[in-house]
């Protein structure tokens, strides 16, 4: 079911702010998935020994988890 507003958009409306946070989180998840999967794909194709990919993925995943907690616990 797509996210939608029940009334005209108003940036001060809590329902609008909640929808905006969820859309921003979805965008963050999409950018994370595309970047990390591309990074790991290039790493595997080049047989590269990039230790930093593990750290980048882990740190970004923790930031994404923090973003998720903030989005879904804020009313």
Backbone as CSV, one residue per row, in Angstrom:
resi,resn,N_x,N_y,N_z,CA_x,CA_y,CA_z,C_x,C_y,C_z
1,UNK,0.849,-1.172,0.000,0.000,0.000,0.000,0.896,1.236,0.000
2,UNK,0.708,2.127,-0.954,1.548,3.324,-1.020,1.235,4.301,0.115
3,UNK,2.254,5.039,0.492,2.069,6.068,1.506,1.320,7.238,0.883
4,UNK,0.375,7.792,1.613,-0.372,8.929,1.084,-0.885,9.783,2.240
5,UNK,-1.177,11.018,1.905,-1.738,11.951,2.877,-3.246,12.006,2.721
6,UNK,-3.947,12.244,3.814,-5.402,12.308,3.778,-5.909,13.732,3.563
7,UNK,-4.988,14.691,3.512,-5.372,16.096,3.334,-4.265,16.816,2.560
8,UNK,-4.478,18.052,2.184,-3.435,18.778,1.440,-2.138,18.886,2.262
9,UNK,-0.970,18.842,1.592,0.299,18.870,2.323,0.543,20.183,3.059
10,UNK,0.974,20.069,4.288,1.357,21.217,5.108,2.597,20.793,5.893
11,UNK,3.762,21.401,5.642,4.999,20.983,6.308,4.952,21.036,7.836
12,UNK,4.020,21.770,8.413,3.914,21.826,9.876,3.032,20.724,10.444
13,UNK,2.333,20.005,9.573,1.423,18.942,9.998,2.224,17.701,10.422
14,UNK,1.954,17.142,11.600,2.691,15.958,12.061,2.564,14.758,11.108
15,UNK,1.399,14.590,10.498,1.222,13.485,9.557,2.136,13.664,8.348
16,UNK,2.248,14.880,7.868,3.128,15.191,6.738,4.584,14.956,7.131
17,UNK,4.971,15.385,8.322,6.344,15.210,8.785,6.694,13.726,8.919
18,UNK,5.743,12.941,9.410,5.961,11.503,9.531,6.149,10.868,8.156
19,UNK,5.318,11.235,7.212,5.443,10.716,5.852,6.776,11.135,5.243
20,UNK,7.179,12.375,5.470,8.451,12.864,4.939,9.628,12.075,5.522
21,UNK,9.593,11.786,6.821,10.655,10.999,7.450,10.720,9.594,6.860
22,UNK,9.559,8.990,6.626,9.532,7.633,6.072,10.030,7.601,4.631
23,UNK,9.683,8.613,3.857,10.163,8.691,2.476,11.679,8.891,2.465
24,UNK,12.186,9.762,3.331,13.631,9.964,3.420,14.347,8.688,3.854
25,UNK,13.741,7.935,4.755,14.343,6.672,5.177,14.372,5.683,4.012
26,UNK,13.283,5.613,3.253,13.245,4.714,2.096,14.330,5.097,1.078
27,UNK,14.536,6.370,0.880,15.596,6.838,-0.011,16.971,6.433,0.540
28,UNK,17.166,6.564,1.840,18.420,6.166,2.482,18.666,4.672,2.288
29,UNK,17.642,3.858,2.446,17.775,2.404,2.256,18.148,2.093,0.808
30,UNK,17.512,2.775,-0.135,17.811,2.541,-1.550,19.233,2.915,-1.917
31,UNK,19.692,4.060,-1.425,21.067,4.487,-1.702,22.061,3.525,-1.046
32,UNK,21.769,3.096,0.176,22.624,2.131,0.865,22.710,0.833,0.069
33,UNK,21.571,0.296,-0.336,21.553,-0.983,-1.043,22.305,-0.893,-2.377
34,UNK,22.067,0.172,-3.128,22.737,0.314,-4.418,24.240,0.489,-4.260
35,UNK,24.644,1.323,-3.328,26.071,1.603,-3.147,26.821,0.398,-2.604
36,UNK,26.279,-0.213,-1.563,26.972,-1.334,-0.939,27.016,-2.543,-1.879
37,UNK,25.919,-2.827,-2.561,25.949,-3.967,-3.480,26.908,-3.696,-4.639
38,UNK,26.953,-2.470,-5.137,27.904,-2.127,-6.192,29.336,-2.236,-5.717
39,UNK,29.593,-1.770,-4.498,30.932,-1.837,-3.924,31.391,-3.289,-3.787
40,UNK,30.526,-4.145,-3.272,30.888,-5.550,-3.109,30.993,-6.267,-4.453
41,UNK,30.178,-5.880,-5.425,30.269,-6.473,-6.754,31.627,-6.160,-7.387
42,UNK,32.033,-4.897,-7.343,33.329,-4.504,-7.903,34.457,-5.208,-7.158
43,UNK,34.316,-5.312,-5.857,35.336,-6.002,-5.056,35.481,-7.456,-5.494
44,UNK,34.367,-8.135,-5.748,34.436,-9.542,-6.136,34.899,-9.725,-7.579
45,UNK,34.517,-8.832,-8.472,34.931,-8.938,-9.874,36.439,-8.714,-10.009
46,UNK,36.965,-7.756,-9.268,38.392,-7.430,-9.346,39.252,-8.317,-8.448
47,UNK,38.620,-9.206,-7.704,39.325,-10.029,-6.714,40.182,-9.143,-5.811
48,UNK,39.632,-8.004,-5.471,40.361,-7.031,-4.661,40.330,-7.423,-3.192
49,UNK,41.370,-7.063,-2.500,41.448,-7.300,-1.063,41.185,-5.973,-0.356
50,UNK,39.947,-5.535,-0.459,39.554,-4.257,0.128,38.962,-4.502,1.498
51,UNK,39.774,-4.360,2.509,39.282,-4.544,3.881,38.332,-3.433,4.302
52,UNK,38.459,-2.271,3.697,37.634,-1.133,4.070,36.164,-1.330,3.693
53,UNK,35.878,-2.239,2.753,34.469,-2.455,2.385,33.657,-3.004,3.564
54,UNK,34.292,-3.827,4.361,33.605,-4.386,5.533,33.288,-3.269,6.523
55,UNK,34.255,-2.392,6.739,34.058,-1.297,7.684,33.022,-0.297,7.188
56,UNK,33.087,0.043,5.910,32.111,0.983,5.347,30.701,0.402,5.457
57,UNK,30.562,-0.866,5.104,29.252,-1.515,5.177,28.741,-1.550,6.616
58,UNK,29.598,-1.910,7.554,29.184,-1.995,8.956,28.788,-0.656,9.550
59,UNK,29.615,0.363,9.310,29.308,1.692,9.849,28.032,2.236,9.229
60,UNK,27.897,2.089,7.912,26.702,2.608,7.245,25.457,1.843,7.698
61,UNK,25.585,0.541,7.905,24.444,-0.248,8.388,24.020,0.210,9.789
62,UNK,24.996,0.534,10.640,24.657,1.044,11.972,23.962,2.403,11.881
63,UNK,24.443,3.266,10.983,23.776,4.555,10.780,22.356,4.357,10.252
64,UNK,22.194,3.388,9.363,20.869,3.086,8.828,19.951,2.555,9.921
65,UNK,20.477,1.728,10.794,19.689,1.223,11.922,19.271,2.370,12.842
66,UNK,20.198,3.276,13.119,19.864,4.443,13.925,18.807,5.308,13.277
67,UNK,18.909,5.471,11.971,17.910,6.238,11.223,16.546,5.554,11.323
68,UNK,16.531,4.223,11.194,15.276,3.474,11.291,14.644,3.626,12.669
69,UNK,15.459,3.528,13.702,14.932,3.669,15.063,14.335,5.056,15.249
70,UNK,15.037,6.076,14.752,14.545,7.451,14.889,13.235,7.634,14.125
71,UNK,13.160,7.101,12.908,11.961,7.300,12.070,10.756,6.574,12.665
72,UNK,10.941,5.345,13.087,9.798,4.533,13.488,9.410,4.685,14.952
73,UNK,10.210,5.385,15.752,9.809,5.605,17.136,9.295,7.027,17.360
74,UNK,9.583,7.929,16.444,9.124,9.319,16.578,7.664,9.402,16.153
75,UNK,6.872,10.053,16.938,5.434,10.184,16.632,5.163,11.429,15.841
